[in-house]
Structures are given as structure tokens and as C-alpha cells.
Amino acid sequence: MNMANAAANLIEKRLGEYPEGTAAKGNVANYSIKHEFADPSGEKMLACVWEGKNKVKVVETAKPGLINDEDAIVKVTGTTICGSDLHLYHGAVIEMQSGDILGHEYMGVVEKVGPKASKVKVGDRVVASFQISCGSCRFCTQKLSSQCERTNNSSVANAMYGHRTAGVLGYSHFAGGYAGGQAEYVRAPFADTNLLVLPDGVTDERALYLSDVLPTSYNCVEDTHVYGGETVGVWGMGPIGLFVAKWAFIKGAKRVIAIDSVPWRLDYAKSKIPEIETLDFSTVKSVPEELKKIAPGGLDVALECAAGEYPKSILHKVETAIGLETDSSDILNEMIMSVRPYGRIGITGLYTGYTNHLNIGAIMQTGIRFIGNGQAPVLKYWETILNDYIIPGKVDPNMMISHRIPLEEMEELYAKFDKRDPKDRLMKVFVTTKFSNPPGDGSPQPSSLK
């Protein structure tokens, strides 16, 4: 990624000032290793690796082995691709290295456990949290797992944000350098904390998305505080935005308006949530003006589920292209101008660095609550979502699954997921391995992207 000069200078300065970050020296666990220690058996596995900007490849590589006593090795029965994986694909997240194994969402069966893993056992069917929690630091004890102080040893991340954030599976050395879940096997650090044992009655397809999409979308609505009777706008109708809209209605929103420029995604949302309203921003001159026609006085809540990588204006397209900023504020400024005074804005789409031209004056003058939802603390929500919504049938994750393909087709999947061709109609994709179970009820049948 082209880092802004000002941002790069600030990072360099902060690296000198805060080399150890908020954690005491030696307290950050060095569990993040690009090429994880291989299993002593010498066994190989298939994995999807990053090979450079807009290039991934499925390769044969070493099966991971245990590194620490709290680890487990999981045979992957389901993995997937996320919209945030495209930021890695585009090279928009710093500290990617060729050969890094991608993927932060997976589930499977425990094959091996370290001597200090006591809650999970061999044979357990589990889903993994996309972030890695130590389970014992001041944030993890509150189940705020996304802010773990011990699982990300990146001094660059600490310098940019002023604090440690948790390690993330398959998400660059900026996020700890952990090998990801788009593979046949994964090493699960702190397995007792980061693996949720699943009941037999929940299909793999309904369980997999407890790893990220379901907690992330739930956190967006919970953290921004959607109340009964409110009008909510959701920017971005990918899987996260789709489920944000679903949760908003569940929490009592009177109206939810979906904003996107991909007509088939808006149609897809309408087919799954009939009461949703849609706005194709490519067909209007001004999104805020159009929203104020639809919702006089402005939205009560605006929820960002797109990301800062997608500039809309010529100015931001130029500035991001030449490295004068890392993220565009175009969508954020639309949201600021679309909500009522004292309205609330929640940011769940991925922003990694610095932006220019943010309308800070409007935030202050109108009393807008501008809320960074953070990387969702998965551990705070996944049992609630499983027990209160999935098992009783109040929410069905199958509504966002459009395809079921083999791991061997990840290269094609990345390219097509990025292109968003209406003929492909890719939403959430369930990716299988040689260990996968047959499709569960209500799930897509196997298909091919080739």
C-alpha cells in the first residue's frame, strides 16, 4: 500500500517513542510467525496464499504443528472469503508478505491439542474466532477480545493506533502474522479461549459464520445502539451489511434503508428481507439529499459496512492513488450529512490508517455521535447468537450463502468476488476441504467457478 508521507513520518516517530506499546516489555506473546512450525510428521496440506497485489494461489505447504502448550490443530471442514479479505488482495493493508496464508474465518474438527488445552478435546467440532484472544489480559477478561494486549507483536500497529490490538488470523503481519484459515489445517492459539465447541444439531453452514460475520454485524447494531422505532441507513450490502439490516430490524428499527451501487446486491437484500428499502447511489446526484427526501429530517442511525478503500469523489481517488491518504472519507461525509442532529454513526467497514477532508465541523456542531465499532469482540457475542438466535431458528445464516465451492478454486473466487459481476451473484461462499461434511439442510449444493 502507498502510505501517506505524513502518516509514515508519524509512524516512524511513534515507533521510536513507544517501542513496547501499552504492554510491558516481554508481555506480548511472540505467537505470530509467518511460516508456522511444521508438524513433525512432514504431512502437507493445501492452502491459499497471497503472492502480491491482486494475486493469490492455492499451494501445497507444510501442515502446521503445535507451537505452544495452549494450542490446538484443527482439520478445516469449512472456510470462506470475506469482503475485508479483498483489502489484503488489493495490497491495501500493510505488512503483507508473499506466501502468507489467508483467511480469518474457519471451522472444523480438533485433531490435536497441547498439554495445557483443557476445555477443547480431540474430536470436538468447533468454530474459531477470527481474532486471537489470550483470555487473561484486562480486555480479554471482559470478553473484549478484539483488544487483546498479548497476541499482536506488531510495533507498527501499536504506533499507528496508540494501543495494542488483537492478533487476527490470516490478516498480515500488521495483525500478528498468523497463518489463516483458507487451508486444510490451522493452528489455533489459546484454543480453550478461541474455539467454540458446537452442538450436533447446528449445521456447518450455520456455525461457520460465528467466526466473524454474525458477531461483526451484531456488534455494529449493538455498539451503535439501534432503538425501537428508528430509521437506519446501511452503507454497503455485502454479507455484513445484509446481516446488519437483519439485526437492526430484530432490535426494533422501524425502517432500514440499504445504500449500494450494485443492483443485484440490493435485489438480493430485498429478496431476503422484504421490508428493507433500497437506494442505488449510482442513480442519484446526492445520497444525503435523496435520503432526506426518503426520511425527512434525516436518519436516526447510519451504519458503515463498506470500508475506506472505496473513494467515490475524484479528489479522494487521486489522493488514495498517490498515497496522500490510506482511507477515503467520502462515505463517512455522506453519513454525517445524512443523519439528524444528535444522530449516531457506526463504523464497521475496515479503515486502517488516515483520511483527509473529514467533516469534523458538522460532527461537533450538530452533536453527532461518531462511533468506531472496532473489530467486533467475537467472544462477547458468539454464544448469545448461537443459543438465542440460530438454535431457536430466529436467524438463519443460510440467507447470505450463495455458493459452495472447493478450496482448490480460491484463486477464481478472489477474482470473481472482487469483480462483483452480476452474473456470478456471489455473497457469502462456503468453501469446502477434503474434510467437509455434505451440505446441510437449506444450504447451497456444490458448484464450480471454473
C-alpha positions in Angstrom: 0.0 0.0 0.0 1.1 3.6 -0.7 1.4 5.0 2.8 0.9 8.8 3.1 4.1 10.6 3.8 2.7 12.3 6.8 1.4 9.0 8.2 4.7 7.3 7.5 6.6 10.1 9.3 4.3 9.9 12.3 4.7 6.1 12.5 8.4 6.4 12.4 8.3 9.0 15.2 6.0 6.9 17.3 8.0 3.7 16.8 10.8 5.5 18.5 8.7 6.8 21.3 6.7 3.7 22.1 8.6 0.6 21.0 6.9 -1.6 23.5 3.4 0.0 23.3 1.0 -0.3 26.2 2.1 -3.7 27.1 5.0 -4.2 29.4 8.2 -5.4 27.8 8.1 -9.1 27.2 4.4 -9.3 27.8 3.4 -9.5 24.1 3.3 -13.2 23.2 5.5 -14.0 20.2 3.0 -16.4 18.8 2.8 -14.8 15.4 5.0 -16.5 12.9 4.8 -16.3 9.1 5.8 -19.9 8.4 4.4 -21.7 11.3 6.4 -24.7 12.8 5.6 -27.7 10.6 4.0 -30.8 12.0 6.8 -33.4 12.8 5.0 -35.9 10.5 6.1 -33.9 7.5 2.5 -34.0 6.2 1.5 -31.5 3.6 -1.7 -29.5 3.1 -3.4 -27.2 0.6 -3.6 -23.5 1.5 -4.5 -20.3 -0.2 -1.5 -17.8 -0.1 -1.0 -14.2 -1.0 1.6 -13.7 -3.8 1.3 -10.0 -4.3 -1.2 -7.4 -5.3 -4.3 -9.0 -6.8 -2.7 -12.4 -6.8 -3.4 -15.4 -4.7 -2.7 -19.1 -5.3 -3.6 -22.5 -3.8 -0.3 -24.3 -3.0 0.9 -27.4 -1.2 2.6 -26.4 2.0 3.6 -27.8 5.4 0.8 -28.8 7.8 1.2 -26.7 11.0 2.3 -28.2 14.2 1.8 -27.2 17.8 3.9 -24.3 19.0 2.6 -23.6 22.5 1.1 -25.7 25.2 -2.3 -23.9 24.8 -2.6 -24.6 21.0 -4.8 -27.0 19.1 -4.6 -28.2 15.5 -7.9 -28.1 13.7 -8.9 -30.0 10.5 -10.9 -27.4 8.5 -14.4 -28.5 7.4 -15.5 -25.1 6.3 -13.9 -21.7 5.5 -14.9 -18.7 3.4 -13.9 -15.4 1.9 -14.8 -12.0 3.5 -15.1 -8.5 2.0 -12.2 -7.5 4.2 -10.0 -10.2 2.5 -10.2 -8.0 -0.6 -8.2 -5.3 1.2 -5.4 -7.8 1.5 -5.9 -9.0 -2.1 -5.6 -5.4 -3.3 -2.4 -4.8 -1.2 -4.3 -2.1 0.8 -3.2 -3.5 4.2 0.5 -3.0 5.1 3.0 -5.7 6.1 1.7 -8.5 3.8 4.4 -10.9 2.7 4.4 -13.3 -0.2 3.4 -16.8 0.9 1.2 -15.6 3.8 -1.8 -18.0 4.3 -5.0 -16.1 4.0 -8.4 -16.4 5.7 -9.7 -15.4 9.1 -12.9 -17.5 9.2 -13.0 -21.2 9.6 -14.5 -24.1 11.5 -13.5 -27.8 11.8 -12.7 -30.7 14.0 -9.9 -30.7 16.6 -7.2 -33.1 15.7 -4.6 -32.4 18.3 -4.3 -30.4 21.5 -1.4 -29.1 23.6 -1.0 -30.2 27.2 -2.5 -27.0 28.6 -5.6 -27.0 26.5 -8.3 -28.4 28.8 -11.7 -27.3 27.5 -11.4 -28.5 23.9 -10.5 -32.1 23.1 -9.7 -34.2 20.1 -12.8 -34.8 18.1 -14.6 -31.7 19.1 -16.4 -29.9 16.3 -15.5 -26.2 16.7 -15.7 -22.7 15.2 -12.8 -20.3 15.6 -12.9 -16.6 16.5 -11.2 -14.6 13.7 -9.3 -12.6 16.3 -6.9 -14.2 18.8 -7.6 -13.7 22.5 -5.2 -14.6 25.2 -8.1 -15.0 27.6 -6.4 -13.3 30.5 -5.4 -9.7 29.8 -7.6 -6.8 31.1 -9.6 -6.7 27.9 -10.0 -10.5 27.3 -11.3 -11.0 30.9 -14.2 -8.6 29.8 -14.6 -10.6 26.6 -13.4 -7.6 24.6 -11.3 -10.0 22.6 -10.5 -7.6 19.7 -8.3 -5.5 22.0 -6.2 -8.3 23.4 -2.8 -6.9 24.6 -0.8 -10.1 24.2 -1.4 -11.6 20.8 -0.2 -9.0 18.3 3.5 -8.1 18.5 3.4 -5.6 15.6 5.0 -2.4 16.8 3.7 -0.7 13.6 0.1 -1.3 14.6 0.8 -0.1 18.1 2.4 3.1 16.7 -0.5 3.8 14.4 -3.3 3.3 16.9 -1.5 4.1 20.2 -2.5 0.8 21.7 -2.2 -2.9 21.1 -5.0 -4.6 19.2 -5.6 -8.4 19.0 -3.9 -10.7 16.5 -6.1 -11.7 13.6 -5.9 -14.9 11.7 -4.6 -14.7 8.1 -4.5 -10.9 8.2 -0.9 -9.7 7.6 2.0 -9.2 9.9 0.3 -5.9 10.9 -2.2 -8.1 12.7 0.4 -10.5 14.1 1.3 -12.6 11.1 -0.8 -15.7 12.0 -1.4 -18.3 9.3 -5.0 -18.2 8.2 -8.0 -20.5 7.8 -8.2 -20.8 4.0 -6.4 -24.1 4.4 -6.9 -27.8 5.3 -5.4 -27.4 8.7 -5.0 -24.4 11.1 -3.1 -23.9 14.4 -5.5 -22.4 16.9 -3.6 -20.4 19.6 -5.1 -20.3 23.0 -7.5 -23.0 21.9 -9.7 -23.0 25.0 -10.5 -19.4 24.5 -10.7 -19.0 20.7 -12.6 -22.2 19.8 -16.3 -22.6 20.5 -17.5 -26.2 20.7 -20.6 -26.7 18.7 -23.8 -28.7 19.4 -24.6 -31.5 16.9 -27.9 -30.0 15.8 -26.3 -26.9 14.1 -25.1 -27.5 10.5 -21.6 -26.4 9.5 -23.0 -23.7 7.3 -25.0 -22.2 10.2 -22.0 -22.4 12.5 -19.1 -21.1 10.3 -20.1 -17.5 10.3 -20.0 -17.3 14.1 -16.3 -16.7 13.4 -16.8 -13.2 12.0 -19.8 -12.1 10.0 -22.5 -12.7 12.6 -20.7 -11.2 15.6 -19.4 -8.3 13.5 -22.8 -7.4 12.1 -24.4 -7.9 15.6 -21.7 -5.7 17.2 -22.4 -2.9 14.7 -26.0 -2.7 15.7 -25.4 -3.2 19.4 -22.5 -0.9 19.7 -24.2 2.0 17.8 -27.4 1.4 19.8 -30.3 0.9 17.5 -33.5 1.5 19.4 -37.1 0.7 18.6 -38.9 2.9 16.0 -35.7 4.4 14.4 -34.8 4.9 10.8 -31.5 3.3 9.9 -29.3 3.6 6.8 -26.8 0.9 6.0 -24.0 1.7 3.5 -22.8 -1.5 1.7 -25.0 -4.5 1.1 -22.4 -7.3 1.2 -22.9 -10.1 3.8 -22.1 -7.8 6.7 -24.5 -5.1 5.6 -27.2 -7.7 4.9 -27.0 -9.0 8.4 -26.6 -5.5 9.9 -30.0 -4.8 8.3 -31.4 -8.0 9.7 -30.2 -7.3 13.2 -31.5 -3.7 13.0 -35.0 -4.9 12.4 -34.7 -7.5 15.1 -33.6 -4.8 17.5 -36.7 -2.8 16.6 -35.8 -0.4 13.8 -38.9 1.0 12.1 -37.2 1.4 8.7 -33.9 0.2 7.2 -32.6 1.8 4.0 -29.8 -0.1 2.2 -27.4 2.0 0.1 -25.2 0.4 -2.5 -24.4 0.8 -6.2 -24.6 -2.9 -7.2 -28.3 -3.5 -8.3 -28.2 -7.3 -7.8 -27.0 -6.9 -4.2 -29.8 -4.6 -3.5 -32.2 -7.0 -5.1 -30.7 -9.9 -3.1 -31.2 -7.9 0.1 -34.8 -7.3 -0.8 -35.4 -11.0 -1.5 -34.1 -11.9 1.9 -35.5 -9.0 3.9 -38.7 -7.9 2.1 -39.3 -4.9 4.4 -35.9 -3.3 3.6 -35.8 -0.2 1.4 -33.1 0.3 -1.2 -31.2 3.2 -2.7 -28.8 2.8 -5.7 -26.4 5.6 -5.1 -25.1 5.5 -8.7 -28.5 6.7 -9.8 -28.7 9.9 -7.7 -26.8 13.1 -7.6 -26.5 13.3 -3.8 -27.1 10.5 -1.3 -27.8 12.8 1.7 -30.3 14.9 -0.3 -32.0 11.7 -1.5 -32.1 10.2 2.0 -33.7 13.4 3.4 -36.4 13.1 0.8 -37.0 9.5 1.9 -36.6 10.1 5.6 -37.5 13.8 6.3 -35.2 15.3 9.0 -32.5 12.7 8.4 -31.7 9.2 9.5 -31.5 8.4 13.2 -28.6 6.0 12.7 -26.1 5.5 9.8 -24.1 2.3 9.7 -20.9 2.0 7.6 -20.4 -1.6 6.2 -18.4 -0.8 3.1 -14.8 0.4 4.1 -12.5 3.3 3.5 -10.8 1.7 0.5 -13.5 2.8 -1.9 -13.3 6.5 -2.8 -16.2 8.0 -4.7 -15.0 11.5 -5.5 -12.2 12.4 -7.9 -10.3 14.2 -5.1 -10.2 11.1 -2.9 -9.5 8.8 -5.8 -6.4 10.9 -6.6 -5.2 11.2 -3.0 -5.5 7.5 -2.3 -3.9 6.5 -5.6 -0.8 8.7 -4.9 -0.5 7.9 -1.2 -1.7 11.1 0.4 -4.2 9.1 2.5 -4.9 5.5 3.2 -8.6 5.7 3.5 -11.3 7.8 1.9 -13.8 9.8 3.9 -16.4 10.0 1.1 -18.8 7.6 2.7 -18.3 9.0 6.2 -19.1 12.5 5.0 -22.2 11.2 3.3 -23.3 9.7 6.6 -22.5 12.8 8.5 -24.8 14.8 6.2 -27.5 12.2 6.2 -28.2 11.8 9.9 -30.3 14.1 12.1 -28.6 16.3 14.8 -27.6 14.0 17.7 -27.9 11.1 15.3 -25.4 8.2 15.5 -22.9 6.9 13.1 -21.3 3.4 13.5 -18.2 2.4 11.5 -17.8 -1.3 10.9 -16.3 -1.2 7.4 -12.5 -1.6 7.5 -10.4 1.6 7.9 -6.7 1.1 8.5 -5.0 4.5 8.6 -5.5 8.1 7.8 -8.1 10.1 5.8 -8.4 13.7 4.6 -11.3 16.2 4.4 -13.4 14.6 7.2 -16.3 17.0 8.0 -15.3 17.3 11.7 -17.2 20.6 12.0 -20.5 19.0 11.2 -19.8 16.3 13.8 -19.2 18.9 16.5 -21.8 21.4 15.6 -24.7 19.0 15.3 -23.8 16.7 18.1 -23.4 13.6 16.0 -22.2 10.5 17.8 -19.4 9.2 15.7 -18.7 5.6 16.8 -15.8 3.4 15.8 -17.3 -0.1 16.3 -13.9 -1.6 16.3 -13.1 -5.2 15.2 -16.1 -7.0 16.8 -15.3 -8.7 20.1 -16.4 -12.2 18.9 -16.2 -13.8 22.3 -18.7 -11.3 23.7 -21.4 -12.3 21.3 -21.0 -15.7 19.7 -22.7 -17.8 22.4 -25.6 -15.4 22.5 -26.1 -15.5 18.7 -25.8 -19.3 18.7 -28.1 -20.0 21.6 -30.7 -17.2 21.3 -30.9 -16.8 17.6 -29.5 -19.7 15.5 -30.6 -22.7 17.5 -34.2 -21.4 18.0 -34.4 -20.6 14.3 -34.8 -16.8 14.7 -31.9 -16.2 12.4 -30.7 -18.4 9.6 -27.1 -17.7 8.3 -28.0 -19.6 5.2 -29.7 -16.5 3.9 -26.3 -15.0 3.0 -24.7 -18.1 1.5 -24.9 -18.1 -2.3 -22.3 -20.7 -3.3 -20.4 -23.8 -2.1 -17.0 -24.4 -3.8 -13.8 -26.4 -3.1 -10.7 -24.8 -1.6 -8.9 -25.5 -4.9 -10.9 -22.7 -6.5 -9.9 -19.9 -4.2 -7.9 -18.1 -6.9 -11.0 -17.9 -9.1 -13.1 -17.0 -6.1 -10.9 -14.0 -5.1 -11.0 -12.7 -8.7 -14.8 -13.1 -9.1 -15.6 -11.8 -5.6 -13.6 -8.7 -6.4 -15.3 -8.1 -9.7 -18.8 -8.4 -8.4 -20.2 -9.5 -11.8 -24.0 -9.7 -11.6 -23.9 -13.0 -13.4 -21.9 -14.5 -10.5 -24.1 -13.1 -7.7 -21.5 -14.0 -5.1 -22.5 -13.3 -1.5 -21.0 -15.4 1.3 -19.3 -18.6 -0.1 -18.9 -21.8 1.9 -15.5 -23.2 0.9 -15.0 -26.9 1.4 -11.9 -29.1 2.0 -11.4 -32.8 1.8 -12.7 -33.0 5.4 -16.0 -31.3 4.8 -19.4 -32.8 5.6 -22.2 -32.9 2.9 -24.3 -29.8 2.6 -26.7 -29.2 5.5 -30.4 -28.5 5.1 -31.1 -25.3 3.3 -27.5 -24.9 2.1 -26.3 -24.5 -1.5 -25.2 -27.6 -3.3 -21.6 -27.9 -4.6 -20.7 -25.8 -7.6 -17.7 -24.6 -9.6 -16.5 -21.2 -10.5 -14.3 -22.5 -13.3 
